[in-house]
Amino acid sequence: MTLRLYKGGVQVVGRQSANALYDERFVTFGEDDVYQQSDAAGFIRLFALPARVRAIKDQELAAAKAATPAPAPEPAGELAAV
């Protein structure tokens, strides 16, 4: 690993490993045996699951609030009894 030290800060400027998972043969999204375009659809759907669940819960909450009648407003100009 190559580091740059500057004014008390550290920055990684290079790294190298014989056991790295990066391989230049697999960095393309073209035609090969490693990456399949159909894999992306499942990943995107799974990654978006929390946002979809939150949207459903928000819709249910909004529907419940809409179904609950609002309290009648007090008449203007009259003082409420204390």
FENFENPE-V398807 format. One record per residue. N is the residue number from 1. RES is the residue in one letter. PHI is phi in whole degrees, 0 to 359 (NA if undefined). NEAR is the number of other ideal C-beta (glycine too) atoms within 8 Angstrom. D_FIRST is the distance of its C-alpha to the first C-alpha in whole Angstrom. Layout:
BEGIN
n:res:phi:near:d_first
N:RES:PHI:NEAR:D_FIRST
N:RES:PHI:NEAR:D_FIRST
END
This chain:
BEGIN
n:res:phi:near:d_first
1:M:NA:6:0
2:T:249:7:4
3:L:244:8:6
4:R:245:8:10
5:L:257:5:13
6:Y:207:6:16
7:K:48:3:19
8:G:81:3:18
9:G:254:6:16
10:V:233:6:12
11:Q:226:7:11
12:V:282:9:7
13:V:245:6:8
14:G:188:6:6
15:R:210:6:4
16:Q:207:5:6
17:S:207:5:9
18:A:287:3:12
19:N:253:3:14
20:A:294:7:13
21:L:278:3:16
22:Y:291:5:16
23:D:216:7:18
24:E:300:5:20
25:R:291:5:23
26:F:248:8:23
27:V:272:6:22
28:T:259:6:26
29:F:257:4:28
30:G:278:4:31
31:E:278:2:33
32:D:202:8:31
33:D:269:2:31
34:V:270:4:28
35:Y:253:8:29
36:Q:240:4:33
37:Q:303:6:34
38:S:294:6:36
39:D:295:8:33
40:A:295:7:32
41:A:299:7:36
42:G:294:8:35
43:F:295:8:32
44:I:297:8:33
45:R:297:8:36
46:L:292:7:35
47:F:295:6:32
48:A:273:8:35
49:L:305:8:37
50:P:300:6:37
51:A:292:7:38
52:R:293:8:41
53:V:297:8:42
54:R:298:8:42
55:A:296:8:44
56:I:296:8:47
57:K:297:8:47
58:D:296:8:47
59:Q:295:8:50
60:E:297:8:52
61:L:295:8:52
62:A:295:8:53
63:A:294:8:56
64:A:293:8:57
65:K:293:7:57
66:A:291:6:59
67:A:282:5:62
68:T:277:6:62
69:P:291:3:65
70:A:282:4:64
71:P:295:4:67
72:A:291:4:70
73:P:289:4:69
74:E:285:6:72
75:P:297:5:75
76:A:284:4:74
77:G:90:3:77
78:E:258:6:77
79:L:271:3:76
80:A:285:5:75
81:A:290:3:76
82:V:259:2:75
END
